[in-house]
Structures are given as C-alpha cells and as structure tokens.
Amino acid sequence: MRIAYLLTWSGDDRTGVFKKVTDQVATWERIGVEAAIFVATTPSALTAWSQVRQVQHIEVFRNGLEAGWIQLPLMRALQAWRPDITYVRTSPRHFVISRQLRRVPHAIEIQTDDVFESRGLSLTRHATTLATRRACLKGARGMVFASRELSERASYRSFSARRTVIANGIDLSRIEPLPAVQGRGQGLRFAFMGLPGLSWHGLDQVIALARVRPAWNFDIIGPSAADLSWPVNVRAHGALTANDYRPILSQADAAISTLAWFRNGMNEGSPLKSREYFALGLPVIGAYLDTDLPAGADFYLRIPNQEGATVDCVEDIERFAHSWQGRRIDRAAIHMLGQETKEQKRLTFLRELVQPAPTN
C-alpha cells in the first residue's frame, strides 16, 4: 500500500505534532508500507521538515492567505505521487482543495472538536471553521478519532465516513527512559511542556499551583519568559529540542499534562506530551480521562477537568509527587502506548477503506 500524509503545520521538530507525524510514517515503513509526507509549513520550520527523509514535497507560507492557496500546488504534487490512500491531518485551509481531495480516497484524523475549539481561538477562526468544515470533512472515506468521546460528538454525527478510535501513541524504541532522581530530599520539582497561546493546555493552572506552593520548583518548556509574569519558583525555558529539554525533565519528580480541556468542551484524550512523559518514565498529572487508561493507573493522577483544579487538589498532587520521588515508571506498564500496535490498527483500517469488500 502507498500512503500520502497531508498536513499543514507551522511547527518544527520541537513540537509534538512534528514528532508524531514523523514517528507514524517511519513506523508505517517498518511495517512494509510505502509512505510520503506532503506538508505546508512556515519558513522557520522549513529546515526541520526538509531533513525528514519521508518528506516528498514542501510548500512554505508566511501568512494565512498563503497557507490556503499553497494547498493547490501541494495537492498537485500529492496526486502526481499516486497514493492508494491519503491520510489527512485536517485544517480549514483544506477548503481550497476540497474538490480535489474528494477525488482521491482519504481518511481524516480528528484530534479535537473543531467547532468548540475554534470558538475559543478567535471569531475569525470560528467563522472560518463553520463555513468550511463540511466541505473539508464530507468527502472522507474514513475518520480516525483520537478518543471515544470525539467519535460520539454531535458535531461529527452527520458525516457518513467509516470510523475508528485510535489514541495517540509514541515510538517507545526512540526514547530512552530517564534515570530516577536520587538523594534530593523533600523538595518537589515539576515539568510542563506546552505551546504559548493555547488556553486548553492550562498553563495558567500550573502558575496557580506554583503560587500556592512557593517551595516547589516548576520548569516550563515551550512558552518563554516574555509570555507571562512568572512566580520566582517557575523557570520558563522557551521552545527547546528534545536533546535540550531531556536534562531538564530528568530532574522532575512528576510532569504536568493538559489541564484545561474544559475550555474546548473535551474531557477525554491522549495528549502527545503525556505520551512522551510516560515514555521517559515520568508520572503524570492531568485533568482528562486518558483514552488508553480508562481504568486509571498508579502513574497517572487525574484531577477534575475544571477551573482551579490544581489549587483545589494541591494535597493530592503533593502526595502523588512524593510517592514517585526516586522512582520512574516501569516500561512494561506502558506497553499499550507503543506506536507499532496502534499503527498496525490504523493501517488495517486504511486498507479496508480502499480494498473492495469480499463477495460471497
């Protein structure tokens, strides 16, 4: 099978989406599938994408208008490659190529409730999403939802595409677990990775926690010191590569994942950062039902998905982090997060979308 991966993403190798896409395609190749990436990105991310062997074609945009129109040459390059099926990380910009997409078999990955999320970004983004989403989604043969909750959303109910649920995974072979921190005493240290400006990541909830526990230390990766007013026990490192932030995470007793999905109307998911934390052996604090851990796990502290939860649950967080001091997660306990099994399931689904049903 020959699969084209189509996406528009402004970030480079410091972002979770970049790592997720490149891990997925590399895994497809190991399984025996021919795959290529067709990406629209920004000048700042061009070098990183250019260095990915599986990238077949890149278009560069500098503003929102360009991000739409460059979809046309991107789609022409994809069609010339003649894939059996196209896997799409969807974007409102795909409205420009919606007719062309409907002519090729394709499946769409659904990571969020786009209607609810766009409402929290801007009036312009919300209006654009409402105006374009049906054209962008209705031609898909399949939809791959990152959570059961999303697959049941009313906003996706009217689409007739076949459905499957596959939570985000991670290539466990790519990440070496961190050694446990020994002999540091009682002081707790937490790490948080996120992107500035995305309210559902819940950075403000992390800051609120830091203010009520000034003796704890917090390392923030992604946002920079210019993005917010930080308490003295918080250090903002800005955007870093994995090689640069690994030493920082190695000092953490626990990591903090998504804390404010209530702002997107979501309660279930599998954040990319949580997969990386788990692969590194870090216990995680989050405010969502993890799709891969429906019964919970001793290495995941789930707090309420609501405003002020970190402060309300500060004693639970303290007990959890203390219980993990000097320890890391056993790799065998997170086998269900591995990329190989998840991608086998995804490829089976994609094959079923393009292969004719057997006749009796």
N, C-alpha and C positions, 0 to 999 in steps of 0.2 A: 504494500500500500504506500501511496505517495501523499503526504500531508503538508499543506502550506499553513503556517501560523501567521495570522494577520493581526497586527495591533498598532495602536498609536500610543506612545509612551514617552514622556519628556525626560524621564529619569535615566541615570546611568547605573553602573554596577554597584553603587551604594544603596540602591533601592531594592525592596523586596520583590517587586514585580519583575525587574530585570533578572534577578536570581531565579525566580520561579519559572519564567519562560525558558531561560537557557537550560535549567535543570530538566524541565519537561522534555524539551526537544532532544537533549543528549540521551535521556532515558529511552525515548522512542527509538533512537538509532541503535542503542544497545539491544533493544528487543528485536530489531530487524526491520524497522520501518524507515523509509527514506523521507526526510523531513527538511523543511527550509523555512526560515523566518523572513517575513516581509514587514518592515517596521517604518513608521513615520516617527521622527524624533526631533529633538532640538539640537542646535549647534554644540551645546555644552556636553551632550551625551553621545555625539556622533562617533568620537574615538572609541568609546567603550563598546558600542554596538558593532563597529567596524572590525573589532578584534574577535568577534564571535564567529567561529568557523561556519556555523549553520545559517548565518545571515546571508540571504540571497540578494536582497535589494533593500536599499535605504532611501527614504526621502526626508528632507530636512525642512522644518517650518520654524518661523520666527514669531508668528502671531496666530491668533485664532482663525483669521481668514485663510491664511496659507495652510493651516492644519486641515482645513476642509478640502481645498482644491487639490492639494498634493495626493489626495486619496485616488484620484484618477490615474496618474502615472503609476502609482503603487499597485493599483488593481490590474492595470495592463501588464505589468511585469509578472504579477501572480498568475494571471491567465496564460501568459506565454510559457510559464513553467509547467502547466498542465497537471495540476494535482488531481488526485482522485476525490479528495475532500479538503475543505478549508476549515481551519479551527480559528474562531474569531473571538478576540477579547474586545467586546463591543464598545462603541463610542458614538455619541450623537453625530460626530463628523462622518460616520458611515452613511448618513443620509445621502451624501453626494454620490455614493456608488451603490445605493440600494438596488437599483435596477440590475447593475452588473452582478452584484452578489447573488441575486435571486436566480441568475442563470447558472450558477455553479453550486454543487452540493456543499452545504456548510452547516456547521454546528456552532452555537454561541455559548460562551462561558458566562454565567451570571454570578457575580460576586456580591451584589448589593441590590436593594430596592431602589432603582434609579430615580423613580418619581419622588420618593421621600428624601433621598439623599440630595438631589438637585435643589429641592426646596430650601435646604439649609445652606447651600453654597451661594446662590445669588438669584435674583428674579430673572436675569437674562438666561442663566443656565437652566433654570426650571422651565421657562417658556420654551427654550430650545429643545429640551428633553421631551416635553409634552407634544411638541409639533413634529418631532422626528422619530420617536421611539417605535411607532407602529411600522413605519417603512423600514426601519433598521432591523426589527425583530421578526416580522411576519414571514419572511422567506426562508427561515432556518428549518432544516430537517430535524435538527435536534437541539436541545438545551441542556447544558451541564451546569447544575446548580451546586454552589459550594455549601449549601445547608438544606436540611429538610424544610426548615421554616420558609426559606425563599421559594422553594419549589411549590409551596402551597399558597403563596401570596396572591391576592385578588388581582394585583397589577399585572400578573403573568398568566392569569387564568384563561384569557380569551385566545391565546396562541395555541395552535394545534400541533406544534412540534413534539416529537418524542422526548421524554425527559429521563434524566438520571441524576442522582446526587452523589457527588464525589468531593469530599472535603479536601482542603489544601494539604499537601504533604511536603516532604523535603527529602533530598538525596542524603541519606544518613552516611553514605560512604564518603561524601565530600567534606564532612565536618567532624573533626576530632573533638571528643568531649573534653571539657575543661577539668583540670585537677581541682580538688576541693581546697578551699582556703583553710589553712590551719593556724591555730595559735594567735588569733586576732583579738580574743577576749569577747566582751559583750556588745561592742558597737556594731550596729546593723548597717549594711550597705545595700542599696537597691540600684538597679539599672532600668532604664526605659528607652526604647527606640521608637521613633515616630517621625512624621513629616510635619513641618510647620503649617498652620492654617487649616488643618483638618480637625474640626471640633470633636468628631466622634472618637478620635484617638484618646481623648481625655487627659491631655497634658495638664490642664488646669486642675484636674482631680489629683494628679501627682503633686503639684505645687501645694495644694491644700494640705495634703498629707505631710509634706515636708515642713510646713509651718507649724503643725501641731506636734511634731516630733523633731525639734531642732537638734537633738543629739544624734539622729540618724543622718546618713550621707546618701545623696542621690546623684547618679551620673545620667545625664540626658544626652542621647545621641540622635542627631538629626537636626533639631532646632538649634539655633546659635544664641549666643549671649545677647544679641540685639533683638531677638524676637519677643522677649518678655522681661519683666522685672523679677529677678530670681532671689529667693532667700539665700542666706550665706551658706547653708548646708547643701545647696544644689550647684552642680557644675555642669554647664552646657558646653558640649564638645563640638557642636555643629555636625555637618554631614561627613561621615568617615567611611572608608572602605572596611571590609571585614578584617583585613590584616591589621588595620589601625584600631578598630574597636574591640578586637578579641582580648587584648591585655586589660582593657577597662572592664569588660564583662567578667573576666577571670577573678576579679576582686569582689564580685557581687555575691551576696548570700541568697538573693532572690531577684527575679526580674518581673517587670510590670508590663502587662499587655494592654489590650484595648479596654477602656474603662467607661466609654460613653456612647455605646451603640444605641442607647435610647434616643439620641439625637437624630438617628437615621431610621427610627422605628424598628430596629432589629434587636433580637435577643439571643440569637444563635449564630455561631460561625466558627471559623478556623483561621484566625489571623496569621499572616505569614511570619510576623515577628515571634509569635508564640511557638511556631514550628522550629524556628532557629534557636530560640531559647531552650526548648526541650532537647534538641539535638546536641546542644552544648552541655547538657546536664543540669541546667538551671531550673529550679522550681519556679512556678509562675503564679502571679496574682492577676486575675482578670474578672470582668463583670459581664460574662456571657456564658451560655451553655455551649460547651465545646462539642462540635458535631462528632468528633472521634472519641469523645469521653462522656457519653450520655449518662453513665452511672457515676461520674466523677473519678477522681484519682487522688492519692495522697500527695502527689507532687503538683497538684493544681488547686489553688484556693479560689473558689468562685464567690465573689461578693455581689450584692444586689446591683442590678443594672439601672442605677438611678443617681440623681444629683446628690452629691455629698457622701457617697457610699464609702470612700476611703477614710474619711474622718469618722463616720459612724462605726466603721469596722476596724478601727485602728488597733484595738486589742487583739482581734482575730489575726490581723496582719502580723502583729508583733509575735504572737505565739507561733504562727506558721513559719516566719523567717527564722526565729530562734531554733525551731525544731530541725531546720535544714542547715544550720551553721556547721561547717566542716564536712558536709555531705554533698554529693551530686546524684542525679537520677541514674539508676541502672539502665543502660542502653536497651536491655531486653524488655523493659517495661514500656518502651515507646515504639515497639516494632510496627504497630498499626499505622504509624505516621510515615513509614517508608515510601519513597516515590515509586519503587518498582511495582508493588501490588496495585497502587492507585492508577498508575499509567497503563497497566495491563487491562484494568477495568475500563478505562477511558478508550483505549484502542479497540476493545471489543465492541463498545457502544458505537464508535465511529465506523467500524466495519459493517455493523448491522444497518447503518444508515445508507450505505452505498451498495451493499450486496442485495440482489433480489431475494425475496423470501422463497424458501424451498417449496416446490409444488408436490402435492401428493400423487 
